[in-house]
Amino acid sequence: MDLLARATAAIGGAMVRMRRMGAPRSQAVGPDPAIPEARKQGIMTLKMPVARGWAPDQRPETGPGLRVDAFARELHHPRWIEVLPNGDVLVAEARQEPSPPRSLLDRAAQATMRRARALGSSANRITLLRDGDGDGVPELREIFLDCQRQPFGMALVGDTFHVGNTDGIVAFPYETGATRLRGPGRRLVEFKPGGHWTRSLIASPDGKRLYCGVGSLTNIADEGMEAEEGRAAIWELDLESGRARIFASGLRNPVGLAWEPVTGALWTVVNERDGLGDETPPDYLTSVQEGGFYGWPWCYWGRIVDDRVPQDPAEVARAITPDYALGGHTASLGLCWMPEGTLPGFPDGMAIGQHGSWNRSTLSGYRLIFVPFRDGRPAGPPRDILWGFLSEDERYAYGRPVGVAVGPDGRSLLLADDVGDVIWRVSAA
């Protein structure tokens, strides 16, 4: 299988070099991005760095006035972080699991993903880390919950702990300070597994509802819209009645969810479609309107039609333009609201973990960024918080950012790195 991955890399490398000659020189970023005209790729650009991990004395780079330290190491593909009210830090450890390949191309793609540590066995657990003395080093590490199905999102509401597994939301009784949950849990909602498998969760400020991101099965509804039913959407679950419904749709892969406190709006980061070019279309950060439709699969960035998809003019006509472009194929996954004062020199805004591209001739993402907000809206260009996750020649990934959360002390950020198998802690220098 490794030989197949090498052969794929050699063929893909030639294609990458050819496509790089006509690639755009700047990213499509901001509220009014310059999005290049689509260039359909018969065979998609495949450029994924080999996962190397961090050397013992190596760490990401950060800006002036900040420092980064390892909060926890030797995890198993840590993806998402939840900080409980008592200060306990929970880490979901899960990975995309292989499905039977349908073609030689599938086999090649899976072989390449294994070399990037993006595919393989999944720990399927949540680990608890407790830093009782607040020195940035946990004294306690326990398995909080195991035997799940690709757990990702987590949300505590009152005395009930919710887990977003790939096949649904499960609830467990919780007592403050508990280091272990037991029992099978209670299934609240079922989702179709596979495809974009992550299921992020966030509770409403009043604790009455849960919101869950459910990504598409395929790139552009390649297997038809029936296979995509209930997907490419953010779901809302009423915790009192148990009723669940689609809150917003047309979102190819909505992952991180966050509340913006000035307007009270729900925001998300969305991974857009592949196969149209390095910057086309951009991934994005957007507020989410109840009943809103954001274009997938028929169109992108408002009403730019994707003519690879059989068209539905009525759907295109109601598509909402997102708020803020994040650049093409950055794989922006992590999202949290970062209040002013969390890190020195940073105002209110959103922190975003960018997992990094594969469908580009020049790689993008692979960093933790910050988008400043003012009066409830993005207000300025993005700023880097952490970078240096890639080797200079783009052949190796030392790490890949995913979930991000404000630390228990309110004066730090925690970042899950699923290639480095580490949780990084960013704080004042």
N, C-alpha and C positions, 0 to 999 in steps of 0.2 A: 504494500500500500504506500510506503514511503517513496518507492521508485515512481509510482504513479503521481504522487504529489510533486516530485522533482520534475517529471516530464511536463506536468501542467504548468509548473512555475516557469520552465524554459519557454514554452509556447506563449504563456501569458506575458512573460517578460518582453518578448518581441512585440507583442500587441501594445503593451504599455509604452514602450519606446516610440512606437509609431503614433499613438494617440497623444503622447506628451507634446509633440511638436505643435499641435493645434490647440493645446489646452489653455484655458483662461489664466491670466496672471494674477488676478485678484479674486478674493472670496465674495460670494453673494451674501452680504451681511447687513442687518439693520432693517428699519421699517419700510424702506423703499429700495430693495436690492436690484442690482443689474444682473438679471438672469440670462445667461447665454441661450441662444436658440438651441433646441434639442437636436442632438446627433444620435440617432438610434444605433445601438450596438447589436449587431447580429449575434456575436458572442460577447458577453459582458466582460469588461475589464476586471481581472482578478489579480489583485496585488495585496497580499496579506503578509505582514512580517512574521518571521518565525519567533515564537515565544522563547525568551531567554531567561527572564527573571532578573532580579537584582543581585549584584555582588554584595558581600557582607557590609562593605563600607560605602555602598552606593545608595543614592536616594534621588528623588525628583529635584528639579530646580525650582526656586521660588524668588519672588521679588524682594526689593529692599524693605526692611522692617518686619519681615516674616521669617519663620523657621518651620521646618517640617521634620517630624520624627515618626518612627514606627510606633503606633499604638498597640498593634497586635500582629504577630507574624505566624507563619505555618498554618494558615487557614486553608480551606479546600475550595478554591474558586469563589471567594466572597463577592457577593453581588449587591446586596442592599443593606441599609442600616436603619435601625429605629432606636431612638433614645427614649427610654421610659421616664415618667415623672420622677422616679426615685434616683435617676442618674444611671441606671443600668443601660448598657449598650448592647443591642441585639444585632447579630449579623446573619443574614440568610446566605447559606452556602449551597449553590446549585449551578448546574451547567446544562446546556443544550444536549439532549441525548440523541444518538443516531437513530434514524429510521432506515428501513431497507432501501438502498439506492435503486432508482428506477432506470438509470442509464449510466453509460460510461462517464458522462459529464457529472452526474451526481456523485459517482465514486471518486472522481478527481477532486471535486469540491470538498467532499467529506475528508479526504486525505489531507488536503491543504488546511482545513479547519482544525484537524487534530494537531498538526504541527504548530498551529497558532494557539493551542489549548482552548479553542472555542467549542469543541465537541468532545464528548467522552462520558465517562461515568460521572454521576452526580451524587454529591454527598447527601442531598435532600434533608438538610437539617438547619436548625437555627442555633447559633452559639451565643451564650451570654458572657459578657465581659463586664466586670465590676471594678471600678477605680475608686475605692472608698476614701482614700486620702487626697484625691484630686491632683496627684502629681503627674498625670498623663501616662501612667503605667498601671494596667489592671493587675490587681492582686488575685482576683478570682476569675476562673474560666471554666464554664460548665456547658454541657449540652442542654439547652433549654427545651428543645423539641426536635424529635427526629421522625423517621419513617413517613415523611411527607412526599408529595409529588411535585418536584421542582418548586419549592417555596420561594417567594420573592417579596411581595409587599406585606407589611405588618401594620396593624393599627390596634391600639388599646382604647376601648371605650368603657369607662366605668370599671367593672370587674370582669369584663370579657375581652379576651385577646383574640384578634382576627388574623388569619393567615391567607394570603392570596396564592394558592397553589395554581398550577397551570390548568387544572381541571375544575377549579371552583374556589369559593371562599368557605373556610372552615373556622368555627368559633370554639374557644376553649375557656373554661373558668380560670380566673387568675386572682391571686392574692398578692398584695404589695410585698415585694421582697422575695417572691418565689424564684428559685433558681432552676426549676424544672416543671414542665407541664406534662400531664399524663392523660392517658385515655385517647380514644379515637377522634374526639372532637365532634362537633355538630355541623353538618353540611348546610349552608345557607343558600348558596347559588351554585349552579353547575355551569361550566364553560367548556367549549370544545378545546382540547389540548392541541399541541403541535404548532407548526409555523412559528410565528412570533409568540414565544411561549411565556413571556413575563407577564405578571399580573400585579401591578403596583396598586397600593391602597392608600386612601386618606379619608379620615373622618371629617364630617362637617364640624364647624366650630361649636355647634350646640350638641354634638354627639348623637344626633338623631338619624344620620344617614352616613353610608359609606359610598365612596366613589372608587371605581376600579378601571384601570386601563387594560383593554383587550386588543391586541394587535391582529393584523390580517394573517390569513394562512399563507398567502402567496404575495408575489411582487405587485402584480396588477390584475388580480382576480383571474389568474391564468387557468384556474379550474372551474370558472363560472361563478356567478354571484350566489348561487345556492350554497356552495361550499363556504362562502364568506358570511353566511347569515349569522348575525349576532357578534360579528367581529369588526375590526377597524373602528372601534368605538370606545367611549367612556360610559360605563354603566353606573347607575345609581341604585342603591339598595336602601329601602326604608327599614330600619332596624326594628321598629315596633310592629309593623304589619307583615314584614317579610317579603313585601312586593319589590321586585326588581324590574328596571326598565332601562332602555338606552337613553342616556342623557344628552349625548352629542355623538355624531357619526361622521364618516368620511375622513377619519384620522388613521392613516395607514398603520402606524405603530406608535400610539401614545404611551409613554413610559412614565417618567417622573411627573408627580402631581404636587402642587403647592397652592396655598391660599395667599393672596395678596391682601394685606390688612387694611389698606386705605379704602378700597372699593369693595372688598369682600369677594372679589372674583376668584374663581378657580382658574389656575394656569397649568399648562402642560408643555412638555417638549415632545416633538413628533419626528420620527425618522421617515423621510420620504422615499419614493420609489427609486429603483436602480435602472441602469441601462440607457440613460439619455445624455451622459456626459459628466465631466468632473464637477461642475457647479450647477447642474440642472437635474432636478430642482433642488433648492436648498432645504435642509432640515430646518425646523423652526420652533420658536417659543411663542405661544399664543394664549390669550384668555379664551375661556370656553363658554360659549353661550348655551343656555338650556334650549334644546331642540335644534342647535346649530349643525350645519353640514359643511364640511371643509374640503370636499372635492374628490377624495379618493373613491374609485380608481379613475374616474372619467377626466379629471383635470387637476391642476396643481396651482399653488399660489394664486388663489382666486379662480379665475376662469380660463387659464391657459390649458388648452385641450391636449390630452395625450392621445394621439390618433392610433396608437397601438391597441386601444380599447374600443370595442363597439360602443358608439356614443348614445347618450341619453340627454338631449338638449335641456329637458326640464331639470335634471339634476345639476347640470352645469350652471344653469341660470340662478340657482339658489346657493351656489358655493360661496362661502365666506373667505375673504382674504385673511391669512394669519397676520399676527401683529409684528413679528420680528424674526428675520431670517438669521440662521446660524451658520451658513455655509453648506456647501454640498457634501453629503455623505459623512458628516462629522460623527454620526451615531451618537447624538446627544441623548443620554439616558437619564443620568442623575439630575435631580432638581430639588432645591430647597430655598425658601425665603431666608435671606441673611440680613438681619437688622443692622442698622448703623451701630458701630461699636463692637461688632463681633470680631473683626480684624482691624488693626490700625490703618487708617487712611481710606477705608471703604465706607461709602454711604449705604443706605437701604438698597436692596436689589436681590437678584436671583443668582445663586451659585449653581453651575451646570457642569456635570461630569460628562466629558466627551470621550466615549469608548474608542472611537477612531474608525477610519474608513477602510474599505476593501475595494470598492467599486470606483477607483480613481487612478489616474496615471501618476499623480503626486499625492501622497497621503495627507490627510487632514484630520483634525481632532487630536486625540491622544493628549489631552490636557484638561485641567480644571479651570473654567473661566467664570467671570462675573459680569452680569449685565446690570448697570445701575438703573434705578427707578426713581421717578419723581411724580408725585400726584397720581400714583397708581399706574403709571405707564413707563415703558423703557425710555431712558433718557441719556443716550450717548452710546459710544462704541463699546464693545466688550473689552474686558481687561483680563490678562492672564493671572491666575493665582499659582498654579503648578504646571510645569511642563518638563520636558526631558525624559518622557516615557519611551521615546524612539531613539534608536541609534541614528547618527547623522546621515548614513547612507540608506536609511529606511529598511534595512534588511532584518533588523531585530527589534522586538518589543521587550523592554524591560518590565513594563507594566501597562495596564489599560484601565483608565478610570471608569467607574460605574456610579454607584449610589453615593450621595453626599448628604450630610446632616450637620446641623449645629451641635457642637459638643455639649456635654452636661453642664459645663461651667459657663456656657453662653459667651465664651471668649476664644473659641476655637472652632475649626471645621474638621469633620471626620470624613475621609474618602475611602471607599472600597476599591481595591485594585485587584482584579480577578486573574491577572497573569502573574503579578508579583506575590499573590496569596497573602496580602498584607492590608491592614487598615492604617492609612496615613493620618497624622494629626497635624494640622496647620495652626500656628498660633503666633503671637507677637514674638519677635526676636529677643 
